[in-house]
Amino acid sequence: MKISDRFRRPKKEISREQLANRNMLRLTYVIAALFAAMILYEGWFLAVDREAAINSSYNPRLDNFARKVIRGEITCSDGSVIAKTAVAEDGAETRTYPYGSLFAHVAGYSTMGRTGIESLGHFYLLSSHVNLIEHTVKELVGEKNMGDRVVTTLDLELQETASEALGDRRGAVVVMEPATGRILAMVSKPGYDPNRLKEDWSWLVSEDNTSGQLLNRAAQGLYPPGSTFKTVILLEYIREHPEDYGDFRFDCDGTYEDGEYTIRCYHGNAHGSQTLQEAFANSCNGAFAAIGRELDAARLADTAGQLLFNAELPYSLEYSRSSYAMTPAADPWEVLQTSIGQGRTQITPLHNALLASAIANGGTLMRPYLIDHIENAGGDVLKRFSPSACASLMSEEEARILTEMMKGVVTDGTGSAVRSDAYTAAAKTGSAEFMTGKETHAWFIGFAPAEAPQIAVSVIVEEGGSGGSAAAPVARSIFDAYFAR
């Protein structure tokens, strides 16, 4: 016998009863684990997914909510009502919009589907937290209770100012607080009257209607960024030349030639000898075409991705995703076009507003939001929404450099229309070609005061021509209204 065999424990036989008990114990553990998982899921659903599930158009319980609750009001931050439900003597309910088309795209509608804040706040608008006595009495007599009120971040004065400044032209305006992400105004034109939505619906969705009144151009309109994209090119150049970007020089005679290709400055303007600051301020296409040919295409694509091109935006309503399509294998013409904001690059006014806000906020992008708080029909606050950071798009030092460059656009360049003694502004204008024979789209992005930003603005005027002459005055009206308070 081996020595090891002497110390080997004999195998203990397990009886059928013990085996059954062991299997029963395992089954108990499995059931307990499943029960715990159900409790965790229920808690997660109540805390996170409940509102989304209730808001879903596939949820049949929504009809039950509407049968018991009168849809609540939507108001601006100052209490001005922008959507409410009128109840006739016979109990018939009509959703009305006191400001007509002014808030049409951002407030949205709740008939013919739901859009805008009507969709975002649907759960709250059909929830009722009136006092218990009133709630009980109305339940007993079969009357509906008043739904809760959605108080938005929207500023009535700035919304009106933006709309009036844009006038009858097609385009969009987005106004934000860089430090919080609060959206103060969102205008899209042409608009529609939400009070006549049912009557006008057939025409609005008709193939013969090419005006696109239902499209929220602020968040869904895709445009070539034009020279506003030079902020991206400038950022990448600074990243690739952190020590010597200030040594850049370019002699502009109005055109830039690269082999068989020619890039012209706007209206063929010859800017002469340009530093990097001057080239950015004057929006010199030749200088930025030369810069683009020098940049590392792979690194530029990474920077564009970091700035949310080809990515989801931190925005709760419908939007279009901006696109950056140039690859390291791109031919010289695509590189030249991309470098001045043309080519296949596309961006929304909302995205451009987010980029301006991030620069203004030291590189940190705050999550944009439209609902400030929820209150019951009596004005008691039920829930508040707080600012939150969602991404770091660049370093604080990079944001500081871009801010200084954008200040030069206002003091010495194409953004002079927003120059004011009442505040300092930082900006970038743009003129984006989109179709041969058509006037360019006019762009403006910027913020003020430059040294301590409180407000950021993005403007697009379709076929407006020069950003400095068409879009910048719209922004000027908004800045003036804001700082005149």
DOLUM-242856 format. One record per residue (C-alpha): residue in three letters; y, x, z. Coordinates in steps of 0.5 Angstrom, whole numbers, plus 2048, in hexadecimal, padded with zeros to 3 digits. Example, Ala and Ser with C-alpha at 12.3 -4.5 7.8 and 13.67 -1.06 7.14 Angstrom:
! residues 2
ALA7F7819810 SER7FE81B80E 
! end
This chain:
! residues 485
MET800800800 LYS8078027FE ILE80C804804 SER8117FF801 ASP80C7F9801 ARG80B7FA808 PHE8137F8809 ARG8137F3803 ARG8147EC806 PRO80F7E6804 LYS8127E17FF LYS8137DB803 GLU8117D5800 ILE8157CF7FF SER8137C8801 ARG8147C27FC GLU8197BF802 GLN81D7C5802 LEU81D7C67FB ALA8207BE7FA ASN8257C0800 ARG8277C67FC ASN8287C27F6 MET82C7BC7F9 LEU8307C17FC ARG8327C47F5 LEU8337BD7F3 THR8387BC7F9 TYR83C7C27F7 VAL83C7C07F0 ILE83F7B97F2 ALA8447BB7F7 ALA8467C07F1 LEU8477BB7EC PHE84B7B67F2 ALA84F7BC7F3 ALA8517BD7EC MET8527B57EB ILE8577B67F1 LEU85B7BC7EE TYR85B7B97E7 GLU85E7B27EB GLY8637B67EE TRP8657BA7E8 PHE8667B47E4 LEU86A7B17E9 ALA86F7B77EA VAL86F7B97E2 ASP86C7B57DD ARG86D7AE7E0 GLU8747AD7DC ALA8717B07D6 ALA86B7AB7D6 ILE86F7A57D7 ASN8757A77D2 SER86F7A87CD SER8707A27C7 TYR8687A17C8 ASN86979F7CF PRO8687977CF ARG86B7977D6 LEU8727987D3 ASP8727917D1 ASN87078F7D8 PHE8767937DB ALA87B7907D6 ARG8787897D8 LYS87B78A7DF VAL88178F7DE ILE88778E7DB ARG8887957D7 GLY88D7997DB GLU89479C7D9 ILE8957A37D6 THR89C7A67D8 CYS8A07AC7D7 SER8A17B17DC ASP8A77AD7DE GLY8A47A67DE SER8A67A47D8 VAL8A079F7D5 ILE89E7A17CE ALA89779D7CE LYS8967967D2 THR8927907D2 ALA8967897D1 VAL8927837D3 ALA89477C7D0 GLU8937767D4 ASP88D7747D1 GLY88A77B7D4 ALA88A77E7CD GLU88C7867CD THR89078A7C9 ARG8907927C9 THR8987937C8 TYR89C79A7C7 PRO8A37997C9 TYR8A579F7C5 GLY8A279D7BE SER8A07A47BA LEU8A37A97BF PHE89D7AA7C3 ALA8987A77BE HIS8947AD7BD VAL8947B07C4 ALA8937AA7C8 GLY88E7A77C2 TYR88B7A07C2 SER88679C7C5 THR8847977C0 MET8817997B9 GLY87D79E7BE ARG8817A37C2 THR8857A97C1 GLY88A7AD7C5 ILE88B7AC7CD GLU8897A57CC SER8827A97CB LEU8837AE7D0 GLY8857AA7D5 HIS8807A47D4 PHE87C7A47DA TYR8827A47DE LEU88679F7DA LEU88079A7DB SER87F79C7E3 SER8837987E8 HIS88579A7EF VAL88A7947F1 ASN8897937F8 LEU8837907FB ILE8867897FD GLU8897887F6 HIS88378B7F3 THR87E7867F7 VAL8837807F6 LYS8837817EE GLU87B7827EE LEU87A77B7F1 VAL87F7777ED GLY87C77B7E7 GLU88277E7E5 LYS8837867E2 ASN88678B7E6 MET88B7907E4 GLY8887977E1 ASP88B79D7E4 ARG8917A17E0 VAL8907A77DD VAL8967AC7DE THR8977B17D8 THR89A7B87D8 LEU89F7B57D2 ASP8A67B57D3 LEU8AA7AF7CF GLU8B07B37CE LEU8AD7B97CB GLN8A87B47C7 GLU8AE7B17C4 THR8B27B77C3 ALA8AC7BA7BF SER8AB7B47BB GLU8B27B37B9 ALA8B37BB7B7 LEU8AD7BA7B2 GLY8B07B47AF ASP8AC7B17A9 ARG8A97B77A7 ARG8A27B87A8 GLY89F7BD7AD ALA89E7BE7B5 VAL8A17C17BB VAL89D7C37C2 VAL8A17C47C8 MET89E7C87CE GLU89F7CB7D5 PRO89C7D27D4 ALA89B7D37DC THR8977CC7DD GLY8947CA7D6 ARG8987C37D7 ILE8997C07D0 LEU8A07BD7D0 ALA8A17BB7C9 MET89C7BA7C3 VAL89F7B77BC SER89C7B67B6 LYS89F7B37AF PRO89E7AE7AC GLY89C7AA7B1 TYR89A7A27B2 ASP89B79C7B6 PRO89579B7BB ASN8987947BC ARG8967937B5 LEU8907977B5 LYS88B7917B3 GLU89078E7AE ASP8917957AB TRP88A7987AB SER8877967A5 TRP88D79A7A1 LEU88D7A07A6 VAL8867A17A5 SER8867A079D GLU8847A5798 ASP88B7A3795 ASN88F7A579B THR8907AD79B SER8957AD7A0 GLY8907AE7A6 GLN8947AB7AB LEU88E7AA7B0 LEU88D7B27B0 ASN8907B57B6 ARG8937BB7B2 ALA8957BF7B9 ALA88E7C07BB GLN88A7BE7B4 GLY88E7C17AF LEU88C7C77AC TYR8917CC7A8 PRO8927D37A6 PRO8957D67AC GLY89A7DA7A7 SER89E7DF7AB THR89D7DC7B2 PHE8967E07B1 LYS89A7E77B1 THR89A7E67B9 VAL8927E77B8 ILE8937ED7B3 LEU8987F07B8 LEU8937EF7BE GLU88E7F37BA TYR8927F87B7 ILE8957FA7BF ARG88E7FA7C1 GLU88C7FF7BC HIS8928037BD PRO8938027C4 GLU8978097C5 ASP89B8097BE TYR89C8027BC GLY8A48037BD ASP8A38097B7 PHE8A28047B2 ARG8A78047AC PHE8A78007A5 ASP8AC80079F CYS8AC7F979D ASP8AF7F8796 GLY8AD7F1795 THR8A67F2793 TYR89F7F6795 GLU89B7F8790 ASP8937FA791 GLY8907FC78A GLU8907F6786 TYR8927F178C THR89A7F078E ILE89C7EC794 ARG8A37EA794 CYS8A87E979A TYR8AB7E279B HIS8AF7E0795 GLY8AE7E8793 ASN8B37EA799 ALA8B37F2799 HIS8B47F37A1 GLY8B57FB7A0 SER8B28007A5 GLN8AE7FC7AA THR8AC7FE7B1 LEU8A67FA7B4 GLN8AB7F57B8 GLU8AF7F47B2 ALA8AA7F37AD PHE8A77ED7B2 ALA8AE7EB7B3 ASN8AF7EA7AC SER8A87E87AA CYS8A87ED7A5 ASN8A17EC7A1 GLY8A17F379E ALA8A17F67A5 PHE89B7F17A7 ALA8977F27A1 ALA8987FA7A2 ILE8957F97A9 GLY8907F47A7 ARG88D7F97A2 GLU88D7FE7A8 LEU88A7FA7AD ASP8827FA7AF ALA8807F47AC ALA87A7F37B1 ARG87F7F47B7 LEU8847EF7B4 ALA87E7EA7B4 ASP87D7EB7BB THR8847EA7BD ALA8847E47B9 GLY87E7E17BC GLN8817E37C3 LEU8877DF7C1 LEU8837D97C0 PHE8827D97B9 ASN87B7D67B6 ALA87A7D47BE GLU87B7CE7C2 LEU8817CC7C5 PRO8827CA7CC TYR8847C37CA SER8817BD7CC LEU8837B87C6 GLU8827B97BF TYR8847BF7BB SER8827C47B5 ARG8807CB7B6 SER8847D07B4 SER8817D57AF TYR8817DC7AD ALA87D7DE7A8 MET87E7E57A6 THR8787EA7A6 PRO8787F27A6 ALA8757F179F ALA87C7ED79D ASP87F7F0796 PRO8867F3797 TRP8897EC794 GLU8867E879A VAL8887EE79F LEU8907ED79C GLN8907E679D THR88D7E57A3 SER8927EA7A6 ILE8977E67A5 GLY8947DF7A7 GLN8927DD7A0 GLY88B7DD79D ARG8857D97A1 THR8887D97A8 GLN88A7D27AB ILE88D7D07B1 THR88F7CA7B5 PRO8967C97B8 LEU8927C87BF HIS88F7CF7BE ASN8957D27BC ALA8987CF7C2 LEU8937D27C7 LEU8947D97C4 ALA89B7D87C5 SER89A7D67CC ALA8957DB7CE ILE89A7E17CC ALA89F7DD7D0 ASN89A7DD7D6 GLY8997E47D6 GLY8937E47D2 THR88F7DE7D6 LEU88E7D87D2 MET88E7D27D7 ARG88A7CC7D5 PRO88E7C77D1 TYR88E7C07D4 LEU8917B97D3 ILE8907B57DA ASP8937B77E0 HIS8907B27E5 ILE88D7AB7E6 GLU8907A57EA ASN88F79E7EB ALA8937987E9 GLY8977997F0 GLY8997A07EF ASP8947A37F3 VAL8917AA7F1 LEU88A7AA7F0 LYS8897B17EC ARG88D7B77EA PHE88B7BC7E5 SER88D7C37E6 PRO88F7C97E2 SER8897CE7E0 ALA8897D47DC CYS8837D47D7 ALA8847DB7D3 SER8877E27D3 LEU8897E37CC MET88D7E97CD SER88F7EE7D2 GLU8967ED7D6 GLU8987F37D3 GLU8977F17CC ALA89A7EA7CD ARG8A07EE7D0 ILE8A17F27C9 LEU8A07EC7C5 THR8A57E87C9 GLU8AA7EE7C8 MET8A87ED7C0 MET8A97E67C0 LYS8B07E67C4 GLY8B27EB7BE VAL8B07E57B9 VAL8B67E17BC THR8BB7E67BD ASP8BA7EA7B7 GLY8B67E67B2 THR8B37E07AF GLY8B37DC7B6 SER8BB7DC7B7 ALA8BB7D47B7 VAL8B97D47BE ARG8BE7D97C0 SER8C27D77C6 ASP8C67D87CC ALA8C37D47D0 TYR8BC7D77D0 THR8B87DD7CD ALA8B37DB7C8 ALA8AD7DF7C5 ALA8AA7DC7BE LYS8A67DE7B8 THR8A87DA7B1 GLY8A47D97AB SER8A47D67A4 ALA89D7D57A2 GLU89B7D479B PHE8957CF799 MET8967CC792 THR8997CF78C GLY89F7CB78A LYS8A07C9791 GLU8A57CB796 THR8A27CF79C HIS8A17CC7A3 ALA8A67CE7A8 TRP8A37D07AF PHE8A67D27B5 ILE8A37D47BC GLY8A77D77C2 PHE8A87D67C9 ALA8AE7D67CE PRO8B17D97D2 ALA8AE7DF7D0 GLU8AE7E37D6 ALA8AB7DD7DA PRO8A87D87D5 GLN8A87D17D7 ILE8A77CE7D1 ALA8A37CF7CA VAL8A47CC7C4 SER8A07CC7BD VAL8A37C87B7 ILE8A07C77B0 VAL8A57C47AA GLU8A17C37A4 GLU8A47C579E GLY8AA7C77A2 GLY8AB7CE79F SER8AE7D37A4 GLY8AB7D37AB GLY8B27D57AD SER8B67D07AA ALA8B17CA7AA ALA8AD7CB7B0 ALA8B17CF7B5 PRO8B77CA7B5 VAL8B17C57B8 ALA8AF7C97BD ARG8B77CB7BF SER8B87C37C0 ILE8B27C37C5 PHE8B47C97C9 ASP8BB7C77C9 ALA8B97C07CC TYR8B47C37D1 PHE8B97C87D4 ALA8BF7C37D4 ARG8BC7C07DA 
! end
